[in-house]
Amino acid sequence: MTEKVKETVDEFNTAKEESRKANEAFNKVRKARSHKFNTAFKQIDAALKIIYTDMTKSSKHPLGGNAYLSLDDCDEPYRGGMK
């Protein structure tokens, strides 16, 4: 019986370590994905502001209009929408 308990404990510890490594890898990918998304989002938002301002310039509004993007969920931006 003692050998069976030792095997079970060893299997548990192995599974726990594999779970920790998988969670660590997942968080690394999640952080990289979030960084890439936010970098692209900021570039698109900046370009939108310039393009919209240029498109809306007129004799009545020589400075043009304002436009911006905002995220519904800043913590998990790819889960929500944007305005």
Summary of the structure (lengths in Angstrom):
residues: 83
radius of gyration: 25.0
end to end distance: 62.6
largest distance: 89.7
contacts: 171
relative contact order: 0.09
helix: 65%
strand: 2%
